[in-house]
Amino acid sequence: MRSKLNNIRLLIYSHDSFGLGHLRRCRTIAHALVDEYKGLSVLIMTGSPIIGRFDFKARVDFIRIPGVIKLHNGEYTSLGLHIDLADTMELRESIILNTSKVFKPDIFLVDKEPGGLKGEVISTLEHFKDTQTRCILGLRDIMDSPELLKKEWQEKNAMPLLENYYDELWVYGPQEMGDPLKGLDVKEQVKDKTLYTGYLPRQLPEQIDIESIYIPEKPYILVTPGGGGDGIEMIDWVLRAYEACPDLMPALFVIGPFMPANERNIFLQRAEKLPHVEAMTFSNHLEHLMVSASAVIAMGGYNTFCEILSFDKAALILPRSQPRQEQTIRARNAAQLGLLSMLDLNSERDVSLMVQSIKNLHQQDKPSARPVSKLLHGLEFVADRFGEIVDSEVAQRR
């Protein structure tokens, strides 16, 4: 633990309208930093409706801003309040801005969205422009295909925010996996402040009563689509393989809390009929389930990928390609490096192909057999850079 920094504050913004990825990434960073700096307090602002289900370490707290949800047509609507979206967004922006003014963070870390959801963070970035707060944008290793990201960021007028309001950009991955801003018209000043951290490694949470976690006694494959909101095709394909082949290694399906209720219940009923399959909706101890698993089948979101690397598990990835191609690009790049195997969800989803792919996991190399330079140095880098920035700021105030 690094004790020299006192009364330091980090404010993290994660829009998290849907899914678990942004929240889990922010939580991982927050926990790693309070472990390193005992004088640090971290506040996370998020719209995630299930943030209360997660445990947080001392000196990490959260503010749950009014939730919104993305519809199939790409538009948003209020999640819990029966009010217009415009009113919800005004509430969110006000809470974010006023929290920022009162909390007065040394560093403001924004996850993925340069301007926040529908630009709700821009007023806060403008406020910090005339303060000593340093603003950092954290980006995934892969954002989207270049053509889609270019169109999206042009519509959001994101590039001027990177140029004028952010002091640094942290890419949470190694440069070998690619440039998340490839194909965009990026000025040299943005390239100069872009730093590659390596992936954010995961560890088993401490002070957890292992006896309270259900872990199958027999060897098993963990099957997880993450939040589950877009995992229907994946779960169905894998489950059909288990229905067709009784001699596959037993599987534990964690279907995800955002799986539509009708499909979730159907999957649970189908799984109940299979002696070599167990299924549950959600676990906030997914790390323990993965560590104990013999292999993993997943969709390949950022956090799941980090866990697969951290716990060194042979993995079969079934990435989504809509609405973003992020997972597909990540899985393809990782497969080329020999870190995992993948199947295309847009294919015919042949049962025999899935059966054989599951069987192949027994002989598949683990990620550690294909070393990549500084693959899992992300949290070490973030902690070091965080300390350098705060040290510099403290020195300037003296």
N, C-alpha and C positions, 0 to 999 in steps of 0.2 A: 504493500500500500504506500502511495506517495502522499505524505502528510503536509507538504509545505504550502498548499493552497488552502486558504480559509475563506469561508463565506462566499463561495463561488456558486453561481447559478447558471443552470442550463435549461433553456426552454425548448421543447421539441414539439413540432407541429406534424400531425399525421391526419389527413382528411378522412381516410378509412370509411367510406360510405358503404363498402361491401367487402366481405372477405376478411382474412386474418393477416395477410402478408405485411402490410405497412406497420401495423401495430406490433407484431412480433419482432420485426426488425428494430423498431424504436426501443422496445422493451429490452432487447438484447444489448443495445448500445448503452442505454441508461444503466443497466445493472453492471456492465463491465466498468463504466466510469466511476460509479460510487464505490466499487470495490477498490479502485486505484486511488481515489481522492476522498479522504474522510471529511474534508471541508466542503464537499459539493452537495448541492440540492438540485434535484431534477424534477421538472414539472412537464408532463405530457398532455397536450391538448389533442383530443381525437373525437371523431364522430362515431366511433365504433360502438354498436349497441351491446357488445358483450365484453367490454373491457373489464367490467366488474368480476368476470369469471376468472381472471388471472391474478396470480399472487405477485406482489411487488416488494422489493427489498426496502429496507429502511432508507429514508431520504429520497425515495422516488414516489411521487404522487401523480394523480391525473385529474384533468377536468374533462368531463364528457359534454361536448357541445351538441346542440340539437342535431339529430341524425337526418340524413337524406339517403335515398336509395336510387340507384341507376336502373331505369327501365330498359326493356329490350330494344326500344327504339333509340337508345342513347341519351334520352332526356332524364332529368332528375325529378324526384318528388319528395315531399317531406315524409319522413319515416314514422314518427310517433305523434306529431302534432297535426291536427286538422286545420292547418292554415296554409296560405299560399306559399309556394316555394320562395317567392321574393321576400316574404316576411321572415321565413326561416333563414335564408341567406343573410339578411340584414342582422338578425340575432347572432348568427355565428360570427360574422365579421366584427360586430361590436364586442362580443365576448373575447375574441382573440386579441383585438387591439387593446382593450382595457386591461385584460390580464397581463399583456406584455408591458403596459405602462406601469402597473403596480409591481409586478415581479422583478422588473429591471434585470433581465438576464445578462450575463457576460457574453454568452453565445446563444444565438437563435439558430436551431438546426431544423431545416424544412425537409420533409421526406418527399422526394420525387417530383412534386408539382411546383414549379417555380413560383407561380402566383397563387397557389392554393386552389381549392375547389371553386371554380367560377370566379377566380380572382380575389377570393376573400382575404388573402394574406398581403395583398399589395399595399393596403393602407398601413399595415404593421411594418412592412419593409421600408416604406417612406418615413415612418416615425423613427425607425432605428438609424436612418441615414445620417441624422444629426446627433447621434449618441455614440458612446464608446462600444456598444454592442456589436459584435462581429456576426455576420450572417453567413451561414453555410448551407449549401444545397447538397443533400445526399441523393445519389442516383444509383439505381440498380446497375449491375454489370451489363445487362441488356434492357433497353427501354422498349423498342419496337422495331419493325422494319424501317429503314431510312425514309422511304417514301411516305409512310403513314405518320411517322414522328414529325417529319418536316411539315406536313399539312397541318397536323394537330397544333404544333407550336407556332406556326404562322397565324392560325386562327386565334390563339391565345396571346399572341404578341409576346412570347416568352423570352426570346433572345435578348431584347433590351434589359430585361430583369437580370439576366445572367451578367450582362455587361456592366450595369450601373448599380445594382443593389447587393450582389453577392460577393463576399470577399474571397471565398473558395468554393470549389466543387469537389466533393468526395465521391469517387466511383467505387462502390463496394464490390470490387472484384479485381482480378489480375488483368494486366493489359493483354495477355495471351488469349483471353476470351473475347477480345474485340473492344472497339470504341463505341460506347452507347450513343455518341453524337455523330457517328459516321454518316456522311451524306448531307449534313446540315452545313449551312454557311456560318461557320464558327470563326470569329475573329481571334487574332493571336492573343489578345488580352484574356480571353476566356480559356484558350488552350493553356496559357501560362499558369492559370490558377486552378487547373484541373489536376487532381492527385488521385492515383490508383492505390487503394488501400489493401487489396486482396480480399478474399471472402471473409465474412464474419463468422468465426468458428463458434460452435455451440458446445455447451457443457451440461452435464446433468445438474438440475437445480439442487442446491444444498438444503439441508434441514427438511427433507421430505420423508414422511413415513412411508417407506417402500411397501410395508404390509397393507397400506390402504389403497394401493394401486393394483388393479387386476392385470396380471401378466400371465398369459398361458404357460403352462408347465412344459408342454411339448414344443419342439422347434417349430417355428411358424414364419410365414411371410407377412409383413405388414403392408396392407393395402390402404392408401389414403389419398383422397383428392384435395386435401387441404380443407378450406372452408366448405367445399362441396356444392356451392351454388352452380358451378358449371361442370360438375363431375358425373352427370347422369350416364353419358355414353361410356366413360371410363369404367365406372363401377359395373355397369351392365355387361360389358365385354369380358372383364375379368371374372365376374360371377358366372357367366355362361360357360367359361372354361372349367370352372370348378363343378358346375352341374354336369358337364360332359365327361369329366375325368376324375374318378374317385381316388386315384392314387397320387394326386398332386400333394406336395407338402401342405399341411394345414395352413390356413390363412386367418388373419384377424383383420377385418374391415373396420376402419374408422371413417364413417360415411361423411361426417361434417355437419356442423350446426346450421349451415345455410342451404343444405339440400332441400328442395321443395318437399313439403310434408307428405304428399301423396306418393311420390317416387321413393322417398326415404322409407316409408312404411312397407311398400312393396318389396324393396330390397331386404329389409329386416325379416320379412316373412319368408322370402326365398332362402335367405341364409339359414334361417332356423331349421329348414328341412335338410340341410347338409351336415353330416357328422364331422366333416373336416373343415368347417367354416364357422367362425364366430364373428359377430358384428355388433358395433355400438355406434351411437350417434356422434359423441364428442368425448374427447379426453384432454384435459389441460396438463397432462403428463405425457404428451406424445414422445418427448425425448426418451423417457424410460422404455416406452414400447418399442421405439426404434433401436435402442441399444440392445435390447433383448432379442430382437428379430434376427433371423438368419439372412434375410434379404428384404428389399423394399420395392413395391410397385407404387408409383406416384405420378402426378401430372407434371411435376417439375417446376413449380413456382420457386421463387428465390430462396425462401426460408427452408423449404423441404430439401432443396439442393444443397444448401449449406449444412444441413443436418446429415445428409447422406455422406458428404465429404468428411465432416467432423467425426462421425461415428464409423467411417470406413466400411460402408455397406454396399455390396453388389446391388445394383438397382436397374430396374426396367422402367423407363419413363414413357408416358403416354401424354405428350404435351398438347395443350389446346392451341388453336391457331386463330381464334376469334374471341373477343374483338381485337386482341393484340397478338402479334406473332412472337412476342417475347419468349414464351416457353419453348416454342418450336426452335427458334434460333439458338437458345441456350442449350437445349438438348442435342441439337445437331453439332454444335461446336464441341460440346463435352464428349459426344460419341466419337468425334474425329480424334480427340485427344485420348480416347480409350478409357474414359472415366466411368462410362455407363453404356447401356444399350437402350434403344428406343423403338417404338412402333407408332404408326401414323393413325390417329383417331379418325382422320378423314378417309381412310381406306374402307374396304368392305367389312372390316372387323371380323375376320374369319376366326372361328373358334379353334380350329386345329393349329393355326399360327400362334394364337395366344397360349394354348396348352404347351406347345414346344418352346415358346419364349420363356414361360415360367420354369419349365424343366431346365433350360439352359442357364438359369440363374445359379444353379448348383456349381457349374464349372466356370462361371464368369469371374474375371479378376476383380479384386477390390480396387477402389480409387487409388490407394497408396501404391499400387504396383505401377502406376503411371505418374510419377512425380512431376508437378508443374511448379516453377519457381515462385516462391512466396504465395502459394495457393491459399493458405488459411491465416494470413498475417493481419487480417482486417482490424480486429479489436486492439491488437498491439499497436498498429499504426494510428488508429483513432485516439487511443489513450496518450500516445507520445505527442501527436500533433495538438491535441486538446491542451495538454500541459504547456506546450510551446506558445500557443496563442494566448492563453491566460497569463502566463509569465510575462509576455511582452506587454499585455494590456496593463497589468499591475505595475510594471516598471514605468510605463508612461504616466501613470497617475501620481507617481512619487515626485 
